[in-house]
Amino acid sequence: MKKTSISDIYTKNNYINKFITIHGWVRNNRISKIGISFLTVYDGSSIHTVQIIASKFLSNYYTEIIKLTIGCSVVISGILILSKGCLQIYEIKAKHISVLGWIDHPNLYPISAKKHTIEHIRNFCHLRPRTNLIRAISRIRNVVFHSLHQFLDKYGYLWVSTPIITSINAEGAGSMFKVSMLDIDNHREIKNNDSNKKTDFFKKQVFLTVSGQLTLEAYACALSKVYSLGPTFRAENSNTKKHLTEFWMLEVEKSFSNINDIYIFAEKLLKNSVLCVLNNCISELLFLQKTIDKNIVNRLNSFINTDFIVIEYTEIINILLNNKDVIDDEIVWGKDLSSNQEKYLVNIYFKAPIIVINYPKILKAFYMKVNSDNKTVAAFDILIPEVGEIIGGSEREDRIKYLDSRIDQTGLNKKDYEWYQDLRRYGTVPHAGFGLGLERLIVFITGIKNIREAIPFPRTVGHADF
C-alpha cells in the first residue's frame, strides 16, 4: 500500500478526489453527537495537519476510533477532498482506519491536548518533538545545516572531520571536560598526577574538544579552504538562557586570507542560511509568527538586506563612554563587551548587525595574529540583534616567533603545541578563520528565548539526561 505524506498533499496538487493512505499521529479527536469523529492527524513531514472525517459506519468506530486520544498512531485510507471548513484546506473521508499504537493512561500523557509552557515540555525532551513548536524548530535546524554544507561546497570548501577527543586546549582556557577510563566509582578522589595519566587509556590527559580549529588549520595549510561541523563542549558553570555545555559549531579556515576576506565571507554565509530558511520553511515561520515572534518574517528579511557595520573595538569603547549614562556596566578598554553593551550597540545605537574588529590581545586566544601596534590582534566578532555575539574569528598567527611568544604569555605547555608550531616552520602562509555557534543562529532565526529549545537534547549544568 503506497503511503502519501501530508507534505505532498500540501505541495502537490494531484491528490484531490483520489484514494490515498497516510500514516501519522492523532493531534485531536472531536466527536460529534451525530456519529462522526473529526480527527486531526500529523505525520512529521511538515508543520501541517490534515482533518479526517470518520463516520459511525466504519467497522471499528465504536470499539477504537472514538477512543483515540492525542498521540495515538494510525493508518488512514480514504478520499482526499477540499474542506468546506475555514480551519483547514484538506480533509480525508476515511474508508478505513487502523490503530498502530495506543497511549497508555492518556490522563498521564505529558504532551496532552492542553497548551503547555515551553518550560514544561522541556522536562520531556524525548516527547517534545511531538509538539508543533519543536517540530517547527527541528525543520528549520535541518535547513540551516544543509544550507551551510551547500554554501561552503559552492565556494570550494572541503569538509574535514576534526577530533572530538583531544589533548590540546584550543582556547587556552580551563573550561574543558576531562576524558578518563580510570575507575572513579571506586575512588573518592583520583589525583591528577603523571602516574595516573600513564595508566589511563591514552597514557596522557585528554579532553572533549572545545574547538576543532587548530587541527582544522593543519588541513587548511594543505587544502587551502576547509571547514568542520560538529559538537563541541565547554565545562562552564553558566546556567543561562544563552549557554549550553554541548553545542554544534561550524568552523571555517582559509589559507592565503586575511581578516577582511574572512569577515566578509562570514557575513555572506550568515545571510545565505537565513535566506534558505525564508525560502524553504515559510510554513514553519508563519507558525512561529503566530506563537513566538509576530515580526519574524519581516525581521529576517530585514536582516538579509542590511549591510553589517564594521567598526574597531577602540571606537566601540569610545561610543560606550559617550553614552555611559544609558549603560550601567563598567566600560574599560581591554575588557570584554557585556551582554547589555552588545544589545545596546546592535539594537539601539546602530540598529544593525556589527562586526567589531581589532580586539586587545589580552582578551583573545594565543593563535590570533598580533597587529603592528603590539596591543591588539586581528580578531573580529559579529554581533546581531537579540543574540549578541554569533561568530568569532581572526587572522591566525603565522609567524613562529610571535606564536612562541603568545604561547609563553598564556602559560600553555609548549610540547603540546609542537605540531601546531610545525605548521609555521614548514611553509607557513597567512590564513584566517571563524567559528559559528549553530544553536545561537537557530535562536536568532526562530525568535525563541532559550537556547535549550534550539537543540534536541540540551546539556546544561546539572542536566545530562538521555
Buried (B, 14 or more C-beta within 10 A) or exposed (E): EEEBBBBBBBEEEEBEEEEBBBBBBBBBBEBEEEEBBBBBBBBBBBBBBBBBBBBBEBEBBEEBBBBBBBBBBBBBBBBBBEBEEEEBEBBBEBBEBEBEEEBEEBEEBBBBBEEBEBEEBBEBBEBBBBBBBBBBBBBBBEBBBEBBBEBBEEEEBEEBEBBBEBEBBBBBEEBBBEBBEBEEEEEEEEEEEEEBBEEBEEEEBBBBBBBBBBBBBBBBBEBBBBBBBBBBBBBBEEEEEBBBBBBBBBBBBBBEBBBBBBBEBBBEBBBBBBBBBBEBBEBBBBBBBEBBBEEBBEBBEEBBEBEBBBBEBBEBBEBBEEBEEEBEBEBEEEBBBBEEBBBBBBBEBBEBBBBBBBBBBEBBBBBBBBBEEEBBBBBBBBBBBBBBBBBBBBBBBBEBEBBBBBBEEEEBEEEBBEEBBBBBEEEBBBBBBBBBBBBBBBBBBBBBBBBBBBBBEBBBBEBEEE
